[in-house]
Amino acid sequence: MNTLQIRLLSFALFAVFCATLTYWIVVLTAHPAPAPQAAAVTPSASAEDAAALFGGKLTHEVNRNIKLVGILALREGAAAIVGVGDEPARAIALGSKITDGTTLAEVRARSIVIDHNGVRSEVPLAPNAGGPTIYVR
């Protein structure tokens, strides 16, 4: 190798050294990126919601449509005054059909139990609206 080749090789190696040194200076003096924001905590899904993902049906939507207005205690049994959706309230005997697939299964002192396709759920008596109370004997 002659002196010209040695000088060109030295110059190329010096250029590579300067480029490497510049890269590491930029990397080491750069400000670190801010930490990512913490993820918001979301409430866990209920078992009913999870069942709906796999073809199950939610039962609480039936209870939302049924409003218990009153309870009747009779000598031969019991009945409830129930309103479904926007329909007017009507008396339903124990064991009778309220809507398709929903029957009155049990009458309690302050609530009723409905059976919707084999699933039982309780519907509480609606609170008094503050209007006049009528007692019938």
C-alpha positions as CSV (number, residue, x, y, z in Angstrom):
1,M,0.0,0.0,0.0
2,N,1.3,3.4,-0.8
3,T,0.9,6.5,1.3
4,L,-2.1,7.8,-0.7
5,Q,-4.1,4.7,0.0
6,I,-3.1,4.8,3.7
7,R,-4.2,8.4,4.0
8,L,-7.6,7.7,2.3
9,L,-8.2,4.7,4.5
10,S,-7.3,6.8,7.6
11,F,-9.6,9.6,6.5
12,A,-12.5,7.1,5.9
13,L,-11.9,5.5,9.4
14,F,-11.8,9.0,11.0
15,A,-15.2,9.9,9.3
16,V,-16.8,6.6,10.6
17,F,-15.4,7.4,14.1
18,C,-16.9,11.0,13.9
19,A,-20.3,9.7,12.7
20,T,-20.4,7.1,15.5
21,L,-19.4,9.6,18.1
22,T,-22.0,12.1,16.9
23,Y,-24.7,9.4,17.0
24,W,-24.0,8.4,20.5
25,I,-23.8,12.0,21.7
26,V,-27.2,12.7,20.2
27,V,-28.7,9.5,21.7
28,L,-27.3,10.0,25.2
29,T,-28.1,13.7,25.5
30,A,-31.7,13.4,24.1
31,H,-34.5,14.0,26.7
32,P,-36.3,10.8,27.5
33,A,-39.8,10.4,26.3
34,P,-42.5,11.0,28.9
35,A,-44.0,7.9,30.5
36,P,-47.3,6.8,29.0
37,Q,-50.4,7.7,30.9
38,A,-51.9,5.1,33.2
39,A,-54.8,3.3,31.8
40,A,-58.2,4.2,33.2
41,V,-59.7,1.6,35.4
42,T,-63.0,0.3,34.0
43,P,-65.5,-1.7,36.0
44,S,-65.4,-5.4,35.4
45,A,-68.1,-7.0,33.4
46,S,-70.9,-8.8,35.2
47,A,-71.6,-12.5,34.6
48,E,-74.9,-11.6,32.9
49,D,-73.1,-9.3,30.4
50,A,-70.5,-12.0,29.7
51,A,-73.3,-14.5,29.1
52,A,-74.9,-12.2,26.6
53,L,-71.7,-12.4,24.5
54,F,-72.1,-16.1,24.1
55,G,-75.8,-16.2,23.2
56,G,-77.3,-15.9,26.7
57,K,-80.2,-13.5,27.3
58,L,-80.2,-10.8,29.9
59,T,-83.0,-11.3,32.4
60,H,-83.0,-7.9,34.0
61,E,-84.5,-6.2,31.0
62,V,-87.7,-8.1,31.6
63,N,-87.8,-6.7,35.2
64,R,-87.4,-3.1,33.8
65,N,-90.6,-3.5,31.7
66,I,-92.6,-4.9,34.6
67,K,-93.8,-2.5,37.3
68,L,-95.5,-3.8,40.4
69,V,-98.2,-1.3,41.4
70,G,-100.0,-3.3,44.2
71,I,-100.5,-6.6,45.9
72,L,-103.8,-8.3,46.6
73,A,-104.2,-10.9,49.3
74,L,-107.2,-13.1,48.6
75,R,-108.7,-16.0,50.6
76,E,-108.0,-18.5,47.9
77,G,-104.6,-17.1,46.9
78,A,-102.9,-13.9,45.9
79,A,-102.7,-11.6,43.0
80,A,-100.6,-8.6,41.9
81,I,-101.5,-5.4,40.1
82,V,-98.8,-5.2,37.4
83,G,-98.1,-2.8,34.6
84,V,-96.0,-3.9,31.6
85,G,-94.2,-1.2,29.7
86,D,-96.6,1.6,28.8
87,E,-99.7,-0.5,29.2
88,P,-102.2,0.3,32.1
89,A,-101.8,-1.8,35.2
90,R,-104.0,-4.9,35.5
91,A,-104.6,-7.6,38.1
92,I,-102.8,-10.9,37.5
93,A,-103.5,-14.1,39.5
94,L,-100.8,-16.3,40.9
95,G,-99.4,-18.6,38.2
96,S,-100.9,-16.5,35.4
97,K,-99.1,-15.3,32.3
98,I,-97.8,-11.7,32.4
99,T,-96.1,-11.5,29.0
100,D,-94.8,-14.2,26.6
101,G,-92.7,-16.5,28.6
102,T,-93.2,-14.6,31.9
103,T,-95.5,-15.9,34.6
104,L,-96.3,-14.7,38.2
105,A,-94.5,-17.3,40.3
106,E,-94.8,-16.0,43.8
107,V,-96.4,-13.1,45.7
108,R,-94.6,-11.7,48.7
109,A,-95.5,-8.9,51.2
110,R,-93.6,-6.1,49.3
111,S,-92.5,-7.8,46.0
112,I,-93.4,-10.5,43.5
113,V,-91.3,-13.2,41.9
114,I,-91.6,-13.7,38.2
115,D,-90.5,-16.7,36.2
116,H,-89.1,-15.8,32.8
117,N,-88.3,-18.9,30.8
118,G,-87.2,-20.8,33.9
119,V,-85.3,-17.9,35.4
120,R,-86.8,-16.4,38.5
121,S,-86.3,-12.8,39.5
122,E,-87.9,-10.4,42.1
123,V,-89.7,-7.2,41.2
124,P,-90.1,-4.9,44.2
125,L,-93.2,-2.8,44.9
126,A,-92.9,0.7,43.5
127,P,-92.5,3.4,46.1
128,N,-95.6,5.5,46.9
129,A,-95.8,8.4,44.6
130,G,-97.2,10.7,47.3
131,G,-100.7,10.6,45.9
132,P,-103.9,9.6,47.8
133,T,-104.0,6.1,49.1
134,I,-107.2,4.1,48.6
135,Y,-108.1,1.2,50.9
136,V,-110.7,-1.3,49.9
137,R,-112.3,-3.8,52.2
